[in-house]
Amino acid sequence: MVEDSSDNQLLIRSYLKQTPYRLDIAEHGAIALELVKNSRYDIILMDMQMPVMDGYEATQAIRAWERDHDLPPTQVIALTALALKEDGVKIHKAGCNSHLTKPIRKQTLLDVLRTYKERPVA
């Protein structure tokens, strides 16, 4: 999970308690990029508005790194408070597979994780 808000980090961590999912947290996109370079992830939950490197830049950098290293794309799910149609278009153009609008409900998150975890990597 790439999220600068400690409250949101705590919330998602609590949602995933007692599930089979393991959660690593990066406070901004630059940290996330380094984590992706050193580990493989099934799914990345990406906040779109952060300091240092936002979710748009981070997702684009991750996609470029995956291409440069001939790796399959990781499922990236944007987490955003932005709900306008044009925001969704911008999120997908950055390379995200999907997005969830904050505040995120536990069951919605678990359903999306289950769906993306079961998808074959393209």
Order of alpha helices (4+ residues) and beta strands (2+ residues): alpha-alpha-beta-alpha-beta-alpha-beta-alpha
